[in-house]
């Protein structure tokens, strides 16, 4: 159980996963723009950890300027139902808890 938690722990990992669900392939700059508040250093660190754990694949295209893309592995994509259930759970929370669990839209 600790290994499962270790794979998902980190302030930005779940947000990254939600950005990549559905087979979406995202460039680093697109991920950075879509996650307000994340620093470049932290995004790189979290992506590297997810890659090392086999959840995310990093594709480097040999071109100038460099193009790096990320997408979920099949194993990473298999997390989708569990995280969807987590969102449903948060949406069903009583109002006072929900305001703390689900941030207001930007």
C-alpha positions in Angstrom: 0.0 0.0 0.0 2.8 2.4 0.8 4.2 2.0 -2.7 0.9 2.9 -4.3 0.6 6.0 -2.1 4.2 6.9 -3.0 3.4 6.8 -6.7 0.5 9.2 -6.3 1.8 11.5 -3.5 3.0 14.9 -4.4 1.2 18.2 -4.7 0.9 18.1 -8.5 0.8 14.4 -9.5 -2.9 14.0 -9.5 -3.4 17.3 -11.5 -0.8 16.1 -14.0 -2.7 12.8 -14.4 -6.0 14.5 -14.9 -4.4 16.6 -17.7 -3.2 13.5 -19.4 -6.3 11.3 -19.1 -8.2 10.2 -22.2 -5.0 9.5 -24.2 -4.1 13.1 -24.4 -0.5 13.8 -25.4 0.8 17.1 -24.0 3.9 19.1 -24.5 5.7 20.3 -21.4 4.8 23.9 -22.0 1.1 23.0 -22.4 1.2 21.1 -19.1 2.9 24.1 -17.4 0.2 26.5 -18.8 -2.7 24.2 -17.8 -1.5 23.8 -14.2 -1.6 27.3 -12.5 0.8 27.7 -9.7 3.2 24.9 -10.5 6.9 25.8 -10.9 8.9 24.5 -13.8 11.2 22.7 -11.4 8.4 21.0 -9.6 6.6 20.0 -12.8 9.8 18.4 -14.1 10.4 16.6 -10.8 6.8 15.2 -10.6 6.9 14.2 -14.3 10.2 12.4 -13.8 8.8 10.5 -10.8 5.7 9.5 -12.7 7.9 8.4 -15.6 10.2 6.4 -13.2 7.1 4.7 -11.7 5.9 3.7 -15.2 2.8 5.9 -15.1 3.9 8.4 -17.7 5.9 8.1 -20.9 8.2 10.9 -22.1 8.8 11.3 -25.8 11.7 13.5 -27.0 11.5 14.5 -30.7 14.9 15.2 -32.2 14.3 18.7 -33.6 15.2 22.3 -33.0 13.8 23.7 -30.8 13.5 20.5 -28.7 10.0 19.0 -28.5 9.1 16.9 -25.5 5.7 15.3 -25.1 4.1 13.3 -22.3 1.3 10.8 -22.2 0.0 8.1 -19.9 1.2 4.5 -20.2 -1.6 1.9 -20.4 -1.0 1.3 -16.7 -1.3 5.0 -16.0 -4.5 5.2 -18.0 -5.9 2.4 -15.9 -5.9 4.8 -13.0 -8.7 6.8 -14.6 -11.7 4.9 -13.1 -10.2 5.2 -9.6 -9.6 8.9 -9.9 -13.0 9.5 -11.5 -14.5 7.8 -8.4 -12.4 10.1 -6.2 -13.9 13.1 -8.0 -17.5 11.7 -7.6 -16.8 11.2 -3.9 -15.6 14.9 -3.6 -18.6 16.2 -5.5 -21.0 14.3 -3.1 -19.5 15.7 0.0 -21.6 18.0 2.2 -21.3 21.7 1.2 -18.8 22.7 3.9 -16.4 19.9 3.0 -17.0 20.3 -0.8 -15.8 23.9 -0.6 -12.5 22.7 0.7 -12.2 19.7 -1.6 -13.2 21.2 -5.0 -11.5 24.6 -5.9 -13.5 27.3 -7.6 -13.0 27.5 -11.3 -10.3 30.0 -12.4 
